[in-house]
């Protein structure tokens, strides 16, 4: 059997069994990166098989060319912490930058340039600044939650997850408040596949990203002409290593900061509501003991895994898991699979807010590229649930979510919910 996965049709239920397909597919023809699998949430048995039978798997033929899949926790750690042999350049996603439209960003750079650019923006998430942001986030979360309808079905993704994270992004950039939903749009445009409902073509994507750059160029000029302030644009405009960066590099770093600050947190916020409904006994534990909220946060980030993978490129021939990875080969670290490796994380498919070593997950990455905003993301999710439990007895998921058409961003377009109590 081929690895064909039928496209979703909302008008009927197809008789497709991913478990059967996963174990019958010829492994030499398996391309786990196909976005349909993630939209339809039927990729899990394929990863289970790869972990058991071929944890360092070579895909010869995909839309983005050949690549290696690394699917077990310890193998992923070995790659992620070894930037001497596995480079983040030229890209952290499967496709390489377009020659006529490059988007260099510090997450896709190696030392020393990566280090100095990361250091320029890292004060935005320093502990003292996070302490100042906490009451702001709490006030906004409370206001948003107070405004949602009671007893009516609404889209949690749009009303809460997107709005809260977009407000946070606007604060970090000191972005004009009335235009903040532009940040949401640019985040979606940057990661969406053409023809999947966000943009129709690569030309449209480029045009909208250039609008993003033009808008931010105006902010850059304002901040560069003013004394340094504690926002991301001012930090970049005044940083010794960033103040003269080319405009495409500025755009690349904007895309990184917008997507990193938006998609990941918003999908974890939605994922927490979805997970607690799938595991109602965990929801009951949480309501009985709100002190479990920090555990809920870490378990959600593991279980959801808001970015499914990161890519590296081999700088030399490397042996991994008994396989020889050749110089220049693409290597994909599937965090979403490593987070379900039950040889390291017991009963990994389950959602358990009392899990031991709950922070032992891969979702933030490791090594020099560990997510710079991980503490801010955790804080936002913690505050949301502290405020939810003050207000609502229950958030009920009314139907399965509509998921993003992407194998990179593991997220949600919509989640219909109803609130009682």
Number of C-alpha atoms within 10 A of each C-alpha: 11 12 18 13 17 12 11 13 8 7 6 7 8 11 7 11 10 18 15 12 17 23 15 12 15 12 19 11 15 21 20 21 23 19 20 21 22 22 22 16 14 16 22 18 15 23 24 21 16 22 21 11 11 18 24 23 23 21 17 13 13 15 10 12 11 15 23 21 24 30 29 29 25 14 16 25 18 15 23 24 16 13 19 12 16 24 25 23 20 20 21 24 19 22 13 13 15 8 7 6 9 14 21 22 24 21 24 21 19 18 14 8 12 17 16 15 21 18 12 18 21 13 17 19 18 14 12 10 13 17 13 10 18 14 12 13 20 18 12 16 25 17 12 16 16 14 10 17 12 14 11 11 16 19 17 24 23 16 15 20 26 22 21 22 25 25 20 22 23 20 17 19 20 17 20 11 11 8 10 18 16 16 22 20 14 20 23 20 21 19 19 21 20 15 10 13 10 17 19 13 13 14 11 14 21 15 12 17 21 14 13 18 20 14 12 18 16 10 18 22 13 14 20 18 11 12 9 15 14 14 18 23 26 24 23 23 25 20 19 13 16 19 15 13 14 11 14 16 17 24 23 22 20 24 24 20 22 23 22 19 22 25 24 24 28 25 25 29 29 25 25 22 20 23 21 22 17 14 13 11 12 18 21 12 15 20 16 10 10 15 12 14 21 20 21 26 25 23 25 28 29 25 23 25 28 26 23 24 27 20 26 27 24 21 19 15 13 16 10 14 14 9 14 11 22 14 14 14 18 28 27 25 29 27 27 26 26 30 25 27 22 15 12 15 18 12 13 18 13 14 21 22 21 15 17 11 11 19 15 13 23 25 27 19 21 17 14 17 20 15 15 23 17 17 14 22 23 18 19 24 26 20 20 22 21 18 17 17 15 11 15 15 12 17 20 16 22 14 11 11 21 15 18 25 24 21 23 23 23 25 29 23 17 20 22 18 21 18 18 13 9
